[in-house]
Structure formats: C-alpha cells, structure tokens
Amino acid sequence: MQDTSDSHQEEPPAAGDSPEAARKGVEVIADEVKRLPNGPGVYRMLDENGEVLYVGKARNLKKRVTSYTRLQGQSNRIIRMILATAAMEFVVTQTEPEALLLEANLIKRLRPRFNVLLRDDKSFPYILVTGDHASSAIVKHRGARKRKGDYFGPFASAGAVDRTINALQKAFLIRTCSDSFYENRTRPCLQYQIKRCAGPCTGEIDPEDYAGLVSEAKAFLSGRSQLIKKQLAEQMEAASADLEFERAAIYRDRLSALSHIQAHQGINPQSVEEADVFAIHQEGGQTCVQVFFFRTGQNWGNRAYFPKADKSLEEADILESFLAQFYDDKPAPRQILLSHALTEQDLLAEALSERTGRKVEVNAPKRGEKKELVDHALTNAREALGRRLAETSSQARLLKGVAEAFDLPAPPRRIEVYDNSHIMGTNAVGGMIVAGLEGFTKGQYRKFNIKSEDLVPGDDYGMMREVLTRRFSRLLKEHARPQQAAATEPEDDQDVEDTPEQAPASTDMPAWPDLVLIDGGQGQLTAARETLEELGITDVPLVGIAKGPDRDAGREKFFIPGRQSFMLPERDPVLYFVQRLRDEAHRFAIGSHRARRKKDIVRNPLDEIAGIGPTRKKALLTHFGTAKAVSKAGVDDLAAVPGISEAIAKLVYDHFHE
C-alpha cells in the first residue's frame, strides 16, 4: 500500500454555484488526475479547511477521478461535493478488495459528510465459556477476544445474552461467578441453593461430571440443541423408570429451560446454519437497515440501524456502503443474505473472504426459506422506520414548542443541559447531556471532574463556572463559532421540507448548542451568563430551571436573562419534555459522581507507591492481609514477602513512615 497524499497549498475556492467556484473545484481535481496511476486505490476529497468531504475507492484511480472533472450528468450531491473540493489525497493499493476494506475503515474513522455513515456502531456482545480455569464459567463478553475459551455469538443485544445465560444456568448448572469469588468460597452460594449452579467451588459435583455439563452447554450453543434435548429426555425417562423422581424432575426442569431459550428466538430456520440477514427500507427521507443474526441454526436476535445518507442515493447503494463498514471490525459469517442485489456483490464477497480466511457468500435470494428470512427482515425494517418517523415527528413538535416557550428564533437542533453532583463538595462532578431531533445523543454526553483547588467545598456556582469554561473554551478552539443565522438556514447538502411539523432544517447534530439549560435558579444562570461573556460568547440562549416548592415536579420556575421568571402550564407537553431533559442530566451527573466516589472508596494506599504494580500489591496483601498491616510492617518483614526486594521493601516502609 502506497500513500501518495498531495500537499500543495493552492488557495481553494469557497463552495458555491458560481462559475469561478466550479472552475476552481474542477481544476483542483483535474490537476490531481495528471499524477494518478491506472490501478486500484482509495481517494479522499478535502475542503478548504482540510475536512474530509468524501472517501471513495476505485479499480482504476485515474479513470474514476477523471469522472469528477465534468459537472454535466452528475447528481446535485456530486456537484456540491466537486465544488467544495480544495485538495485530494490518495492511497494506492495492490488489489481492489484491499481498496474496498480500506475505504470502509476510513469512512468509519473520518466520517465524511458526503458518504453513507453507519451510526450507533456499538460492539456486539458474545457468550464466553471460559477455558482458563479448571471449572469453566459462562459469562457475557464484549470487545477483543483475549481471554481463553469458546465464544458464541454475536447476539443482537446484551439483554438477549442475559436471557440466554439465565436459561443456560437453569439447564446446565454452570457457574457465572468470577474466578476470585470461586476461589474464596467455603460453602455453596445462593446460586447453588436455587439450582442454578452445580457448586463446583466446594466440591458439590465431581469435576468430570461438571466438565460434562460444560460440554453439553457448548454443544447446545454450537447448534446441536436437538441432540442435547433428546439425551435429556432419555435420561428423564430412565430416571422415572427407576422411580428416581427427584432426578427426573431435574432433567424435566433442564428441558424446560432449553425450550424457553428457543421459544424466545422466534424463527429458527432449517436450511440456514450460519448467516446474517440484511434488509433495507427507505421512507420519508430516512433509511433503516434491519440485521438478523443466525448462528448454529438459531436466531440470536436482530438490530435496526439508521445510517446517515443523502436522500438521492438508492437503497442498494446505501446497503453496499453499509455492509463494508459493518464488517470493518466484525467477523463475517459464511452467508450474507440481502434484500437487494448489489453492484459490487462479488467484490464484497471476495474482500470479506480474504479478511476471514474462509469463503463468504453474499447473495440476494429469490425463493425458498432464505427469501422468507429476508422478507421477514424487510418487514421489521419497514416497521422500525415507521416507529422512528413517528418519534421524530413528535420530537419535532416538542422542539418547536421549546422554541416558542423560550423565544428562540428556530427549533433547536442541539440542546445541552448541565448539572453538578457532589456530597459536601467531595468527588464533585459536572455533567453535560445532549438532546436533539433524535432524542438523547448519549455518544456526546460529557462528564467533568472538578479540578479547581480554589473552590470552597460545595460552591455550586464555582463548579458551574469551571464546567462551562472548560466546555466552551474547547468548543471555541475546535469549532469556529457559526453565524447566528446558521441555526435557521439549512446546509447546502440538506433538503428541507415545508411541512409545519418538520424538524429543524438539518437533522445533523451541530457542534454548537442552540439552547443551554442550567439546572438551577437565578444564581446559577448568572454564573453561567458571566462565564460565557468572559469567553466572548453572547448569543447562546441560556435558561435556568429552578425546582418548585418542596421540589414538586410541574411547579418549576424558568429564568431567562432579561426576562421575569415564569412557569409553564402544569400539563404542557413542553414542560414534561424539559423535565425529562433535566432529570436525564441529574441522572448522568449523579451516576458519574457515584462512580468517582466508589473508585475513591476502594482505592488502596499501595496504589500511591511508585514501583508497586498489581503483582507486588497482590503479594503484599496476600502476605499481610490488609494495607493497614502492610503500613505497620518493618523493612525485614516486607522483604520476606516473595517478589519484594530490599529496595522495594525500603520504598514501601518510607512511604508509610515519612
């Protein structure tokens, strides 16, 4: 792979419809074409600020980029992109599949405005049957697969994993506790008492018999569920024939638990062993991609995605870009079933096969059970998008009501709510939550550990000043302050509906807030206003929310600079909406405070000693029992601990006896 980034500094034009802007945009691209090879690679289009506009891949870079030197015949989206282009960068690859994978990686990392963007790309949970302990445990796992054991998944949600593990406990009696908890047991825990664990920690079950239960659980998760159920049924009948009714009841309960798992999986295909099913549906300018996961012949859940894409793009084009990004950091199954045939379907299959090291089939079935699975996913995509459109319409009406209640020039696209949490000034934390047309945007929540040492404990005004100073100082540094009119004018690449209930012109979340809500009364609001004025920010609307008498919900007072305080009608939907925002900010702030307080509570004095890592810390605590006992030990006693040299012993002793 070869990077051929161009670094010349020609002054780029501003994007626009003027002939000069068009000429300069085309000229920039035409100049780059002269130096491009006739081979595969990835190209990036950049605007005058160096922001990436678009990432694309090509079998022949020279031919593909040459197509951008003509405005005739291009869609409005492509024309806007060409006009905004001030520079280009290129990466030459060995093969086209390599270019496809690199393109997907760059799109996810750079998030260019003209590409299809996969949103809400959280990692999927797996079930892990551990293999690094004599008595295996069954646990939920996310992230890198570093721990030794067998992984089963992906599951669509953490809830699906929890339900499955809960049923597997009943069916196979496998432990879910941590290894440290296991090692310190002297008698069976509650899980054994309620018949959800076989009790290997205290020898309630023979190790070989426990290993047999683990083997059965793996077989069930590997798709041999019918075989396991048949064996349990035979064992139940044999126990019943021997008049061992208690043992027969155990097998009966295990069979019931396994049936419960499959009853909650909906459809379980007969001809599909391992596949992901994708269906896409467009409506109202929005797109939904529904994904179903089938592993070992079992349905392991589904998830809806709502990628950001230009309204002019066809469903198949969006799905093609979505798939490449989706599998950028996930293993692909043996089959990928689609609702729409793709232009580069074979290329995608080749790229995914190279990455996984085995054959991956990508196809859009036309008949049979596979087509039924795709149709089922398409129905779910259609329904999920319908629910989202309804929620968006309701949210748009609420935002319009917020604008009217607080005299804003337009419905806010970004609302930031601030709150502080502490106990007598200790472990003080400030929280910021963000909401917009699509509800709470949790990926943009921020917490602020209060750092100022000059604050009097419990100084809420000082805490608010520090939080807002840090937040808006960084905002000024990273994002230029938009003109005030920008809140009401759509971006160039956004289509605007004229319906009265339409949301703000753009559904994209801007960097700057259109409204800031402060949890507090006139004092908090004054501190916030003065802080922003010191930073030169005077056009961000501020509203303080003071709790009513006796903290009664519905009797809140609102404070706006330059206006008398006022209340909203008790049953006003806008009031309920603002209350939800305030409560979410309070929940986030107090949760962050509790996490910080918990961390301080469990902090060990040994953590403060340079040179004492986890291994030496464990050795000292194992030998002496507590950190307090370590602090009272002499140098000779410390040096007697395995792994503790005389120099380290002196270091520990000096730390506690300075």
Secondary structure, DSSP 8 states (H G I E B T S, - for coil): -EE------------SSSHHHHHHHHHHHHHHHTT--SS-EEEEEE-TTS-EEEEEEESSHHHHHHGGG--TT--HHHHHHHHH--EEEEEE-SSHHHHHHHHHHHHHHH--TTS-B--------EEEEE-SSSS--EEEE-S---SSEEEE---S-HHHHHHHHHHHHHHH----S-HHHHHT-SS--HHHHTTS---GGGTSS-HHHHHHHHHHHHHHHTT-HHHHHHHHHHHHHHHHHTT-HHHHHHHHHHHHHHHHHHHTT----SS-SSEEEEEEEEETTEEEEEEEEEETTEEEEEEEE--B--TTS-HHHHHHHHHHHHTTSS---SEEEESS--TTHHHHHHHHHHHHTS--EEE---SHHHHHHHHHHHHHHHHHHHHHHHHHHHHHHHHHHHHHHTT-SS--S-EEEEEEEEETTEEEEEEEEEEETTEE-GGG-EEEE---SSS-TT-HHHHHHHHHHHHHHHHHHHS----GGGGTS--TT------TT--SS--S--SS-SEEEEES-HHHHHHHHHHHHHTT---S-EEEEE--GGG-TT--EEE-TTS--B---TT-HHHHHHHHHHHHHHHHHHHHHHHHHHHHHT--GGGGSTT--HHHHHHHHHHHSSHHHHHH--HHHHHTSTT--HHHHHHHHHHH--
